[in-house]
Amino acid sequence: MKYVIDRIVGNIVVLEGYDDSRVEIDKARLPKGAKEGSSIEIGEDGVVRLFVDEERERRIAEKMRKVWR
């Protein structure tokens, strides 16, 4: 399942799913470089993977929306 890191509170990471679901995981499970706003996937094997390209595209799209308002 794919998620975006909504916020990090202490050792808890709040994830928002692409289907509007919310999940909390331990901060220790995050891959290196993950931060608020990062796109990640939790595989069926439980491994958390970071999607740098998706995050970059989402940030660019967000900036473009702000420019064209």
C-alpha positions in Angstrom: 0.0 0.0 0.0 1.2 3.5 -0.8 1.2 6.3 1.7 2.4 9.9 2.3 4.1 10.7 5.6 1.6 13.2 7.1 3.5 14.0 10.3 6.1 12.6 12.7 5.3 12.9 16.4 8.1 11.7 18.6 8.8 8.1 17.6 5.4 7.7 15.8 4.9 8.3 12.1 1.4 9.1 10.9 0.8 7.9 7.3 -2.0 8.9 5.0 -3.0 6.4 2.4 -3.9 7.2 -1.2 -7.3 5.9 -0.3 -7.6 8.4 2.7 -6.8 5.7 5.3 -4.5 6.5 8.2 -1.8 4.3 9.7 0.7 4.8 12.5 4.1 3.1 12.4 7.3 3.3 14.5 9.8 5.9 13.2 12.6 3.3 13.3 10.9 1.5 10.3 11.3 4.5 8.0 14.0 4.3 5.3 16.8 6.8 5.3 15.8 10.1 3.8 12.1 9.8 4.6 10.5 12.9 6.0 7.1 14.6 6.2 5.6 14.7 2.8 7.6 11.7 1.5 5.8 9.0 -0.6 6.4 5.5 0.8 5.1 2.0 0.3 4.7 -0.7 2.8 5.1 -4.1 1.1 3.3 -7.3 1.9 6.6 -8.3 3.5 6.4 -5.3 5.9 9.3 -3.5 4.3 8.9 0.3 4.0 10.2 1.7 0.7 10.8 5.3 -0.2 9.6 6.7 -3.6 11.7 9.7 -4.4 10.4 10.2 -7.9 6.7 10.3 -6.8 7.5 12.7 -4.0 9.3 15.0 -6.4 6.5 14.9 -9.0 3.9 15.6 -6.3 5.9 18.6 -4.9 6.3 20.1 -8.4 2.6 19.7 -9.1 1.7 21.3 -5.8 4.0 24.3 -6.6 2.5 24.6 -10.1 -1.0 24.8 -8.6 0.1 27.6 -6.3 1.7 29.5 -9.2 -1.4 29.3 -11.4 -4.0 30.3 -8.8 
